[in-house]
Structures are given as structure tokens and as C-alpha cells.
Amino acid sequence: MQIEVRRTEGLKGKIFSPPSKLLTQVLISYASVCDGRCEVISPLSVLDTTCLLAGLGRLGVDVAKSKGRWIIWGRGGDFLTPKKALDAKNSATSLTFLTAISSLSELAVITGDASLRARCFPQVVKDFRKIGIKVSPAQGDSPPFVVMGSSVKGGRIRVSSQPKFFPAFIIPGFFANKSLELVTDFTVEKLRHLQVLRKAGAPVKFRKKEIRVDPEVPPKFRLRVPADADLLAPLITLAVLTDSKLWIKDGEGEYVKLLRKFGIRCEKMRHGFKVEGPQSPRCCKMDLEPYPQFFPFLCVLASQARGTSIIGGLHSAKTAKIDRVECMIHSLRKMGAKIREKGNVLVIEGPTGLIGQEIDARGDPCTAAALIVAGSLASGRTIINNATYSLRLTYPSLLGTLTKMGGEVGLVSW
């Protein structure tokens, strides 16, 4: 199936932010090592989270799923040796969690789909080994990973992986011989996926760029997965560039903070915030190394901004599910945008009128959603290949919500 997109004049309506995918992954992984019955309320049920849940089941974790909640009986540090490989599908985050938890069993193999197996994770492998996890990847630090029972000694260790992987390094610390102190390259105190661990009662402490994990089995918990306005990035981006009025019934996320650097205004309200358009973004310079998930959307936004925008920190976007930098350059340039890579930065000149074309999302959900936004701004008809399946990973309701709010988008057969 292909996705057909036509120019959208504007979006109207109210919407709730969906539950966070990352925080769903964090909480179900954390629940598996807790002492007793844990309740995860309002989890986001997409392929990236359900594959993790299935992998935990093969490690001996009992799970009961009902509408709006998952009950997980934690095993502490006592996990079974799985008879078959654990499948992380297309999720690097699930791969890291399953690696961490499998280190508490005797032996496990963690694999993924062809796309995940083609990716390399040298820093993740290096950081796991630093904390004492015995992980043997395939050639080039790619999955499958073979993980053997490990003994974490604790102590002070520097880790340099992306922030979203930090909780996977924390989990083995609960079963270390002494306290584990992780020194990072990022300020960790305000990271939501670490704060949610503390809210659940995890024996962790944060200070600037340090995480201290005490060696004790975490207590059981009952917690609702926080909403994530960042999952509405495609709708927010389209709303600020068209004649729109969009009410979002939850707090702002990191994406809205980045939009303000482009001069975009989002009005805070008592129970959420409002996005109105059309607005005229100004060019800016920013480093997106911590935010590869936002890179495709900000490329589209920059193509409509006044002047020349400079986007740096491209490494994380290049090493995501696909090379998002190369894909966005190819797609937007085909649609008429003035975009090029120069050295270690991306240079985007705007504003540019986009023209509908046949383009390829290459199976990446963030890129697929961003190209839907680009097609909604373009004149004529845009056809997007390799997008329908990938949207299920992160944005399963995007097409329906967009249509309901005034978008011109649908599915067509080859």
C-alpha cells in the first residue's frame, strides 16, 4: 500500500496526547525486575512495545493484558533461559532493554528484523561491557546479540550512549555487588524517562550528569504512563504552517520548546496548549544530536522558514532506523526544497513552495510522518512509499486523526 497526500488547508479540533512509547517501554521493563505485582496503566500498545512484552514473557515474566492496563509480575533477578531468540522487531530501545534483562538469565539471544540487524550499536555494546554485561554481537556490533549471565560489580562508570538507552544501563545496577554510579554526557535530572523510574520507587538518585543506582530489588508499583505531546509532532508542525486551530489537552513536550527557536508561538492553557496557524517561522541554528526523532519534522519546518537554517548534530539522525539525513535531503529536494549537507551540518533555505512527488519513507516512522506533513503542504499529489507499516510503530492513529481534522490523506493500492 502507498499513502496518497494532497494539500491541506488547515486542521481544526481538540486532541489528547497519546501515552509515551518510551515511557511504556521503560515501565514494563522496570516492572519485570520488581518484587511482585506491578500495574502499568494506559500503556501505548504498538509494535515497539508489544515485542518487548513478548520478549519478557519468554524470560519467564507473567503478563496479563486488559483494556487500558498491563499487569506484570516482576521476577526480581531470577529470569528463565529462553528456548528461542527474543525478537526486538525494529526497536533499538527494546533491543537494549532485552539485553539488560537477559543478563540476569544464564543465556539469551536477542535479534530483530532485517532493518534492526543491519544497524550497528558500537557505543551501546561498549557501555554494556563497561558495566559488566557479557554481550557478544554479530559482526559490526549488530544484532543478534548473545548475552550470558553477568555479574555487575558496580562502581563509577562513564556511559556515552543516547539518553533514551540510560534506563537499560540502570536495570543491572539493581543486582550489582555495590552501588553503580553512571557518569553521562547529558544532564539527566530532567529527563522524563528517568524521572518516571524515581516516581515508581526505583532506588536511583540523579545529580547533574550522574545517576546512582543502589543494589536492591525494586518495589512493586502502580503507575499510569504519562502522555507524550511529542508524539503529536506531525500534527503540530502542520498546524503552525496552515490555517489551523489545534487544542492539545496535555502539557507541552520537548518539541514545542524546539519550535520556539523558530519563533513559533504555542499558547499555554489551563489543561494543555493551543496551536494556531499559519505562522511564519524564522530561520535558526540548532543542534539536534539529542533529538533524532524530531529531525525530519524540523527539516520540513525549516524549508518554510524565512532565511537559511543550520541544523547540526546529524550523527544520531544518520544512525537511526534509517539514515534520516540522506532520506530527507533526497525527498525534500525532489519536492523542490533547497536543502544540502555541508560538512557536519544541514543547510536549508526557505521559504520554498513544495511540489507533490512520489517519494520513499524507507520504512522509518518519523520520516514517514514528516513526509506526510510535507505532502500536506505541497501543491498537487504526493505518493509516499514504504510508510504504512512503519507508522504502526510510533504513529498508529496519525492517518485517521489527520483525516478527521481536515487533512487530505488516504491509502492507495499499487
C-alpha positions in Angstrom: 0.0 0.0 0.0 1.0 3.6 -0.7 -0.1 6.8 1.1 -1.6 9.5 -1.0 -1.5 13.0 0.3 -2.9 16.2 -1.1 -2.6 19.8 0.0 -4.3 20.5 3.4 -5.7 24.0 4.0 -5.8 23.6 7.8 -6.6 21.5 10.9 -9.4 22.1 13.4 -10.1 20.2 16.6 -9.2 19.0 20.0 -6.9 16.1 20.8 -5.4 14.3 23.7 -1.7 13.4 23.6 -1.1 9.6 23.4 0.8 7.7 26.1 4.5 7.8 25.7 6.1 4.9 23.8 9.4 5.3 25.5 7.9 5.5 29.0 5.8 2.4 28.3 9.0 0.6 27.4 10.7 1.9 30.5 7.9 0.9 32.9 7.3 -2.6 31.6 11.0 -3.3 31.6 11.3 -2.0 35.1 8.3 -3.9 36.3 9.9 -7.2 35.1 12.7 -6.8 37.7 10.5 -5.6 40.6 9.4 -7.6 43.6 5.8 -8.6 42.9 2.7 -7.4 41.0 3.1 -4.2 39.0 0.3 -2.4 37.2 1.1 -0.3 34.1 -2.0 1.9 33.3 -2.7 3.3 29.8 0.3 1.8 28.0 0.9 2.6 24.4 0.2 -0.7 22.5 2.3 -0.5 19.3 4.7 -3.0 17.8 7.8 -1.5 19.5 6.2 -2.1 23.0 4.4 -5.4 22.4 7.5 -7.0 21.0 9.3 -6.1 24.3 6.4 -7.5 26.3 6.6 -10.8 24.3 10.4 -11.0 24.9 9.8 -10.5 28.7 7.3 -13.4 28.6 10.0 -15.7 27.1 12.2 -14.8 30.0 9.5 -16.0 32.4 7.7 -12.8 33.2 3.9 -13.4 33.7 1.8 -10.7 31.9 -2.0 -10.1 31.9 -3.3 -7.7 29.4 -6.7 -6.0 29.6 -8.1 -2.8 28.2 -6.2 0.1 29.4 -3.7 -1.7 31.6 -1.0 -4.4 31.7 -0.4 -6.4 34.9 3.2 -7.6 35.1 4.6 -9.9 37.9 8.2 -9.0 38.4 10.8 -11.7 38.9 13.4 -9.7 40.7 16.7 -11.0 39.4 15.5 -14.6 38.7 14.9 -15.0 34.9 14.5 -18.1 32.8 16.8 -19.1 30.0 14.6 -18.6 26.9 14.4 -21.5 24.4 14.1 -19.2 21.4 15.6 -15.9 20.4 14.0 -12.8 21.7 12.7 -10.6 18.9 13.0 -6.8 19.3 11.5 -6.3 15.8 12.5 -2.9 14.6 13.1 -1.3 18.0 16.6 -0.4 19.2 15.1 0.6 22.6 13.5 -2.8 23.1 16.8 -4.4 22.0 18.7 -2.6 24.8 16.1 -3.5 27.5 16.0 -7.1 26.5 19.9 -7.2 26.5 19.9 -5.7 30.0 17.3 -8.0 31.5 18.7 -11.1 29.7 22.0 -10.6 31.5 20.0 -11.8 34.6 19.4 -15.2 32.9 22.0 -17.8 32.0 22.0 -17.3 28.3 19.9 -15.5 25.7 19.9 -14.4 22.1 18.3 -11.1 21.1 17.6 -10.4 17.4 15.4 -8.2 15.3 14.0 -7.7 11.8 16.3 -7.1 8.8 16.4 -3.4 9.4 17.5 -3.7 13.0 20.0 -6.4 12.2 21.6 -4.0 9.6 22.2 -1.3 12.2 25.4 -1.1 14.3 25.4 -0.2 18.0 29.1 0.1 19.0 28.5 2.6 21.8 25.7 0.6 23.3 27.8 -2.6 23.2 30.7 -0.7 24.7 28.7 0.8 27.6 27.1 -2.6 28.4 30.5 -4.2 28.6 31.7 -1.3 30.8 29.1 -2.1 33.5 29.9 -5.8 33.3 27.3 -7.2 30.8 28.7 -10.1 28.7 27.3 -9.3 25.3 28.6 -10.7 22.0 27.1 -9.0 18.9 27.3 -10.2 15.3 29.8 -8.6 13.0 30.0 -4.8 13.2 28.3 -4.6 16.6 24.9 -5.5 15.0 22.2 -7.9 16.3 21.8 -10.7 17.0 23.3 -10.2 20.5 24.3 -13.2 22.5 24.0 -12.3 26.2 25.4 -14.5 29.0 24.8 -14.4 32.7 26.7 -11.4 34.1 27.9 -10.1 37.4 27.8 -6.3 37.7 30.4 -5.1 40.1 29.2 -1.5 40.4 31.4 1.5 40.9 31.8 4.6 38.9 31.5 4.2 35.1 31.1 6.6 32.2 28.5 5.8 29.6 28.1 7.8 26.4 25.1 6.2 24.6 21.9 8.2 23.7 19.8 9.3 26.7 16.9 7.0 25.8 19.1 4.0 26.5 20.1 5.0 30.0 17.3 3.0 31.8 18.7 -0.2 30.2 22.0 0.5 31.9 20.3 1.2 35.2 18.4 -2.1 35.5 21.5 -4.4 36.0 22.6 -2.0 38.8 19.8 -3.2 41.0 21.6 -6.5 41.2 25.2 -5.3 41.4 27.7 -6.1 44.2 27.7 -2.4 45.2 26.2 0.9 44.1 26.6 1.7 40.4 27.4 5.3 39.5 26.8 6.2 35.9 28.5 9.3 34.6 26.9 10.6 31.4 27.5 13.2 28.7 24.0 14.8 29.2 22.3 16.5 32.1 20.0 13.8 33.4 18.0 15.4 36.2 15.1 16.5 34.0 14.9 13.5 31.6 11.3 12.2 31.8 12.2 8.6 31.4 14.5 8.7 34.4 12.1 10.7 36.5 9.4 8.1 35.9 11.7 5.5 37.5 12.0 7.5 40.6 8.2 8.1 40.7 7.8 4.3 40.5 10.0 4.0 43.6 13.3 2.8 42.0 16.4 3.1 44.2 18.0 5.7 41.9 19.3 9.2 42.5 20.2 11.9 39.9 22.6 14.8 40.1 23.5 16.8 37.1 25.3 14.3 34.8 25.4 11.4 37.3 23.0 8.5 38.1 23.4 6.5 41.3 21.8 3.0 41.4 21.6 1.2 44.7 21.8 -2.6 44.7 18.3 -3.6 45.9 15.3 -5.3 44.3 12.9 -2.5 43.3 9.4 -2.5 45.0 6.2 -3.2 43.1 4.3 -0.2 41.8 1.1 1.0 40.1 1.6 3.9 37.7 0.0 5.5 34.7 2.1 6.0 31.6 2.5 9.8 31.2 1.1 11.4 28.0 3.6 12.5 25.4 2.8 15.6 23.3 5.9 14.9 21.3 4.1 12.1 19.5 1.9 14.9 18.1 4.9 16.5 16.3 3.4 15.8 12.8 0.1 17.4 13.6 1.7 20.4 15.5 4.1 21.0 12.6 1.3 21.0 10.0 -0.9 23.2 12.2 1.6 26.0 12.6 2.1 26.2 8.8 -1.6 26.1 7.8 -4.8 27.9 8.7 -5.3 25.8 11.8 -6.6 25.9 15.3 -5.5 22.8 17.3 -6.2 22.3 21.0 -4.0 19.7 22.7 -5.3 18.6 26.1 -1.9 17.9 27.8 1.3 19.7 28.7 3.9 20.7 26.2 6.8 18.4 25.3 10.3 19.0 24.1 9.2 19.5 20.5 7.3 22.7 21.3 10.4 24.1 23.0 12.4 23.5 19.9 9.7 25.2 17.8 10.1 28.4 19.8 13.6 28.7 18.4 12.0 29.1 15.0 9.8 31.9 16.5 6.7 29.6 16.7 4.1 30.6 19.3 2.1 28.0 21.2 -0.3 29.4 23.8 -0.3 27.6 27.2 -3.8 26.9 28.6 -5.1 25.6 31.9 -5.3 22.0 30.7 -2.9 21.9 27.7 -1.9 24.3 25.0 -3.2 25.7 21.7 -1.5 25.8 18.3 -2.7 28.3 15.7 -1.5 29.0 12.2 -0.5 30.0 9.7 2.7 31.3 11.3 5.8 32.4 9.6 8.8 30.7 11.1 12.2 32.4 11.1 15.4 30.6 10.3 17.6 29.4 13.2 20.6 27.3 14.1 20.3 24.3 16.3 21.9 21.1 17.4 19.6 18.0 17.1 22.0 15.3 18.4 19.7 14.6 21.4 16.6 14.7 19.2 16.9 12.4 16.1 13.1 11.7 16.3 12.4 15.4 15.6 14.9 15.8 12.8 12.6 15.0 9.9 9.9 17.4 11.1 12.3 20.3 11.6 13.7 19.8 8.1 10.1 20.3 6.8 9.6 23.3 9.1 13.0 24.9 8.1 12.0 24.6 4.4 9.2 27.0 5.1 11.2 29.4 7.4 12.5 32.8 6.3 16.2 32.7 5.6 18.8 30.0 6.0 18.6 27.4 8.8 21.6 25.4 10.0 20.9 22.0 11.6 23.8 20.3 13.3 24.2 17.2 15.4 23.4 14.9 12.5 25.1 11.7 13.8 22.1 10.4 15.7 19.7 11.0 12.8 22.1 9.3 10.4 22.3 6.2 12.7 18.5 5.9 13.5 16.3 3.2 12.0 17.5 4.6 8.6 19.8 7.4 7.6 17.2 10.1 8.1 19.5 12.8 6.9 20.1 11.3 3.4 16.4 10.3 3.1 15.1 13.8 4.0 17.6 15.5 1.7 16.6 13.3 -1.2 12.8 13.6 -0.6 12.6 17.3 0.1 15.0 18.2 -2.7 12.8 16.2 -5.1 9.8 18.2 -3.9 11.6 21.5 -4.6 13.2 22.4 -1.3 16.7 24.0 -1.1 18.4 21.6 1.2 22.0 20.3 1.3 24.6 18.8 3.6 27.7 20.9 4.1 30.4 19.4 6.3 28.7 18.3 9.5 25.6 20.4 9.2 22.4 20.6 7.1 21.7 23.9 5.3 18.1 24.6 4.4 17.0 27.8 2.6 13.4 28.9 2.8 10.6 29.5 2.4 10.1 27.2 -0.6 6.9 26.1 -2.3 6.8 22.3 -2.2 5.5 20.3 -5.2 3.9 16.9 -4.8 6.1 13.9 -6.0 6.4 10.2 -5.4 8.8 9.7 -2.5 10.0 6.9 -0.2 9.9 6.9 3.6 12.1 3.7 3.6 10.3 2.1 6.5 11.0 4.8 9.1 8.1 6.1 11.2 9.4 9.6 11.9 10.4 10.1 8.3 7.1 8.7 7.1 5.1 11.1 9.3 7.3 14.1 8.3 6.8 13.3 4.6 3.0 13.3 5.2 3.4 16.8 6.6 5.5 17.8 3.5 2.9 16.3 1.2 0.1 18.2 3.0 1.9 21.5 2.3 2.7 20.7 -1.3 0.8 21.5 -4.4 -0.6 18.6 -6.3 -0.5 14.9 -5.3 2.2 13.3 -3.2 2.7 9.5 -3.1 4.7 8.0 -0.2 6.1 4.5 -0.4 7.2 2.2 2.5 5.2 4.2 5.1 2.1 2.4 6.1 3.7 -0.4 8.1 6.2 1.9 9.8 3.6 4.3 11.0 2.2 1.4 13.2 5.5 1.5 15.2 5.0 5.0 16.5 2.1 6.9 15.0 -0.7 4.2 14.6 -3.6 6.7 14.6 -2.0 9.5 12.6 -3.8 8.9 9.3 -7.3 8.7 11.0 -6.7 11.7 13.2 -5.4 13.8 10.3 -8.4 12.9 8.1 -10.8 13.7 11.0 -9.2 17.1 11.5 -9.3 18.2 7.8 -6.3 16.5 6.2 -6.4 15.1 2.7 -4.7 11.7 3.1 -5.6 8.1 2.3 -4.3 4.7 1.2 -4.0 3.5 -2.4 -3.0 0.1 -3.8 -0.1 -0.4 -6.1 
